[in-house]
Amino acid sequence: MPIIKSAKKALRVSQRKNQVNQPYREKLRNLIKDLNQQPDKKKLPLVFSTLDRAAKKNIIHKKTADRLKARLTKKTKSSTPAKTPKSSTSSRGRSASG
């Protein structure tokens, strides 16, 4: 326990901020866990906005939010099968007459 008066106040402030920030952290943790277990592109906007809000309120660092967004995007892209584009080699650089 702190002995100095300013340290006591700092402890009170820290505990108060912890109580305020805890629901945001839990929500964020649960959203990320759900997205990791079942990757879905439809869930990404909700997770991204929650990450951005948490970074804006200094619950997590901005670069941490960016890193998590990049990893989640990569994971959702790898889990869904990519559509192969049709190759159009017939009209590349050739005229119609041959």
N, C-alpha and C positions, 0 to 999 in steps of 0.2 A: 504494500500500500504506500502511496506517496505521502510524504511528510510535509513538503513545502506547499504553501497555499496555491501557487500557480500550477503546480503539478496536480493538485487535487481538482482544480477547475478543468485542466486539460483532460483528466481522466473522465470527468462528468461529460464534457463535450464529446469526447471520443465514444463513450458509451451511447450517448444520444444519437450521434451520427450512425453508429453501427445498427441501432434499432430501426432507423429510418431507411437505411440502405439494404438491410437484410431481405425484405420482400423482393426488391429489384434483382438482387443476386440470385435468389431462389427461382424466380420466374425465368431469368436468363439461363440458369443452369438446366432447368427442366426443358425449356425450348430446345436448347442445343442437344441435350440427351435424346429427346424425341426425334430430332432431325437426324442424328447420327444413327439411331436404330432403324428408322424408316425414312430414308432420303426421299424427299418429295419437293419438286420445284415450286409447288403451290405454297409451301410453308416458308420459303425463303424470304419473301417480303416482310412477313411478320417478324421473323427472327432478325432480319437486317434492321428494321426500324427499332426493335427493342435494343439491339446492340448500340445503335447510334444514340438512342436516348440515354442509355447507361453511360456512354462515353461523354455525352454532353453534360451529364450531372456529376461527372468525375467519380463514378462508381468503378469504372474500369478505364484504363488508359485508351486514348484514341487509336494508337497503333495496335493495341491488343485487339480492339474491335475490328480493325481492318484485317488483321491476321486471321482472326476467327472467321470473318466473312469470306476471305479467300479460300480457306480450308474447307468450309462448308460448301461453297460453290463448286470446288474441285470434286468433292465427294459426291454431290448430287449429279454432276455431269458424268462421272465415271460409273455411277450406279444405273443410270438410264441408258438404254441402247441408243447410239447415235444414228441418225438417218444418213444413209450414204447418198450424196448428190449424184444425179444422173450425169454421165460423162457425155459431152457433146463434141466428139472429135471429128464429126463429119463436116462441120462448117468452119473449122479453124483455119483461117488464113487462106482459104481456097475460094476461087470464084465459082460461080454456078456452072460455067461452061466447062471447067476442068482445067 
